[in-house]
């Protein structure tokens, strides 16, 4: 897993819609009407910056992770 601040998250916005944001950031990288729009845009940012993409559900729980950087523990074989 990427280190502190080395990930981007798709999270629900309390006022509606979805946000893409870098870990530990107060500011959103973008606000979107749909979760899929947020995932697509945040995935592009994550790939460009070589970070991990973490997708959350409405309840805040992590639903999926996608690594676009260097894994600390790559699988063997």
Beta strands, then each sheet from edge to edge (+ up, - down):
strand 1: 7-12
strand 2: 18-22
strand 3: 30-32
strand 4: 52-56
strand 5: 62-67
sheet 1: 3+ 2- 1+ 4+ 5-
end
